[in-house]
Amino acid sequence: MKIDNDTVDKIAHLARLEFNSEAKAAMVKDMNNMLGFIDKLNELDTTNVEPLIYMSDEVNVLREDDVMHDITQQEALKNAPKHDSDYFKVPKVIGGK
């Protein structure tokens, strides 16, 4: 597979990026270098190589998830700038038409 200007334009559109002609040429070159490196890796014989699942053989030591301090719903709402009897009130984030 070869990366060309059209491919870079499509990727730039998806990523919401803009490139001038010099930056686009550099991006084409860099992307082709990355694909060349991946093609080089595909030449390796990995028939007897186990897949790497974890980076080390260490086992996670997890602590118990103990509740340390409970607060009531009223205590949680006490310092909220805006609230009703049950919930925090926040400004509307998603606009509708």
C-alpha positions in Angstrom: 0.0 0.0 0.0 1.3 3.5 -0.9 0.1 6.7 0.8 -0.6 9.5 -1.6 -2.0 13.1 -1.4 -5.6 11.9 -1.6 -5.1 9.5 1.3 -3.5 12.2 3.4 -6.4 14.5 2.5 -9.0 11.9 3.7 -7.1 11.3 6.9 -6.7 15.0 7.5 -10.4 15.5 7.0 -11.3 12.7 9.5 -8.8 14.1 12.0 -9.9 17.7 11.3 -6.4 18.8 10.4 -5.2 21.1 7.7 -1.8 20.8 5.9 -0.1 23.2 3.5 1.6 21.7 0.5 5.0 21.3 2.3 3.5 19.7 5.4 1.4 17.4 3.3 4.4 16.2 1.4 6.2 15.6 4.7 3.2 13.7 5.9 3.1 11.5 2.8 6.8 10.7 3.3 6.4 9.9 7.0 3.4 7.7 6.5 5.1 5.8 3.7 8.1 5.3 6.0 5.8 3.9 8.7 4.2 1.5 6.3 7.7 0.4 5.1 8.7 -0.3 8.7 5.6 -2.4 9.2 6.3 -4.3 6.0 9.8 -5.0 7.3 8.4 -6.4 10.5 6.1 -8.7 8.4 9.2 -10.4 7.1 10.0 -11.8 10.5 9.3 -15.5 11.2 7.1 -15.6 14.3 5.9 -19.2 14.1 7.1 -20.3 17.5 6.7 -17.0 19.3 4.1 -16.8 22.0 1.8 -13.7 21.8 2.7 -11.0 24.3 -0.3 -10.5 26.6 1.3 -8.7 29.5 4.5 -6.7 29.6 5.8 -8.5 32.7 5.2 -11.6 34.7 4.3 -9.5 37.8 0.9 -10.1 39.4 -1.2 -7.2 40.5 -1.6 -6.9 44.2 -4.9 -5.3 44.8 -6.3 -4.0 48.1 -9.8 -4.6 49.3 -12.2 -1.9 48.3 -13.4 -0.9 51.8 -15.8 2.0 52.4 -14.0 4.5 54.6 -16.5 7.2 55.1 -20.1 7.5 54.1 -22.0 10.7 53.6 -25.7 11.1 53.2 -27.3 12.4 50.1 -28.3 15.6 52.0 -24.7 16.1 53.1 -23.5 15.7 49.6 -26.0 18.3 48.3 -25.4 20.7 51.2 -22.5 22.7 49.5 -23.7 22.4 45.9 -24.4 25.8 44.3 -27.6 24.6 42.8 -29.7 21.5 43.8 -33.1 20.3 44.5 -34.2 17.8 47.1 -32.5 14.9 45.3 -30.1 16.0 42.6 -27.3 18.4 41.6 -28.5 21.0 39.1 -26.1 21.8 36.3 -26.3 23.9 33.1 -27.7 22.1 30.0 -24.7 20.8 28.0 -26.4 19.2 25.0 -28.3 21.7 22.9 -31.5 20.7 21.1 -33.4 22.3 18.3 
